[in-house]
Amino acid sequence: MAGKIVAVCTSETKGVRKHNVGRAYLRAGLGLVGDAHAGPWHRQVSLLAMESIEQMRAKGLDVGPGDFAENLTTEGLELHSLPVGTRLRIGPEVVGEVTQIGKKCHTGCAVFQQVGDCIMPRQGIFVRVLQSGYVKVGDDIEVLPDV
């Protein structure tokens, strides 16, 4: 299974919409360099499918990549159906491992307040970066075979 990266987003603070920077470095054991969520924990990089964002648009919300505070917006993969432990090749260099499907939104989440709903708790996923490298808009993202 494979898809594409349609946005690479970052923000300096947590819980806010992120902005597409087009290209970024993902460091093993840390996440997206320069992003507020980067750190030595299990939710280093967040991913959300464009198909999920389209579901929100169908409800009349004016939203797009980065509006749900995701780092990587993808297209062509049903991310929330991937089991924890799934390894992903992200671009030509990066390898990540799915660590969590969805999340509980914290009280007062700025994204929910700005957008009126948040699909990340239901369809977003989180990965830990196993192998460093650059990722950019247009790169492939693929599910790697089980080891």
N, C-alpha and C positions, 0 to 999 in steps of 0.2 A: 504494500500500500504506500502511495506517495501523494504528496500535495506540494503546494508552493507557499513561500513566505510573501505576504502582501504588505506587511508593515513591520518595522522594527522600532519599538516605542520605548521611551524612557521618561522619567520624571525625577526631580530632586527630592520630592517628599512623597510619603505614602498616602494612599487613599484618594488620589486625585487622578484626573484624566492624564494620560501620557501623550507625548508628541512623537510623531514618526520622524526619526532621524535618518532613516534609510539604510544605515549600516552601523554595526556596533561589534565590540569584542566581547565574547563570552569566555570568562576565565573559569577553568576547572576549580571546583570547590568554593566558588564565589558567586558566579552569575554574570549578569550584564554589567560591565564596568560603567560606573557613573550613575547607576539606577538606585533609588532609595531601598529597593527590596533585596539588593545584592548582599550576600553575607554567608557565613558558614552554617547554613541550615538547610532544611529539606525543600523549601519553596524559593529556590534561587531565581528561577525564571518562570513567568506565567505565560500561558498560551491560550488563545481563544480563536475559534474558527469564524471566518467571515460568514459562514452559513448561520451561526448562532446570532451574529450581529444582524443579519438579514431578518431573523425571526423578530427581533425587537423593532426593526424598521417597519415590518408588516403591522405592528401594533400602533404605528404612527409616530414613533420616536425618531428624532433627527440625530442619529448616532453613526459612528464610523470607527475605524481602527484606532485603538488607544483610548477610546471613551470609557471603557470598562477597566482601565488601569492595567491592561495586559501588555506584556513586553513584546510578544510575537503574535501577530495576527496571521492566521494561515487560511488556506483554501484547499479543498479537496480531500481532507481527512476528517473523519468524525472523531475528534479528539477525546470527547468524554466517554467514548466506548472503549478506549485503550486501557488495559489493566495496569495497575500499579506494577512497576518493575519493567515495563516495556521500554526498550532502548530505541532512541530516535537519532538518525543522522540528520543534522540541521546544517544545511549548506555543505560545502565540500570538506570541512574540517571538524566541526563540532559534533560531539556525541553527548546526548543527555539521557537521563533515566527518569521515567514518570514516577513521581513520589506521592502525588495526591490528586484526586479527582474532585473538583469543586472545593468550596470552603464556606465557612460560616462568616457572613459579613459582620464586621464589628458595628456596634451601636454608633449611629451618627456618621455612617460611611458617606464621604463626600460624593462618591460616584452615584450612590442611590439618591442622595438629595438633589444632585444636579440633573440626573437622567430620569428619575422616577421609578426605576427598576434596575436590577443588576443581574445579568445572566451568568456572571462568573461563578456564583455559588452553585449553580446547577450544571454548567457546561464548560467551565474553564478547567485547565489542568496546570499542574506545576511540575517542573523538572529540576533535577540536580545536574549540574554540568560535570561530566566525566572527562571530557577532552576539550581543550580550549581551541578557539579560533574565531575568525570573523564570520558574521552572518549579514546578509543584505537582502533587500527587497528583490524578489525574483528567484532567490535560491530555492532549491528543492528541499523538502522535508520528507523523510521516509522512515517507515517502521523497519527496524533491523531484525533479522531472524533471531530466535532464541538461541542463547549460547549453550 
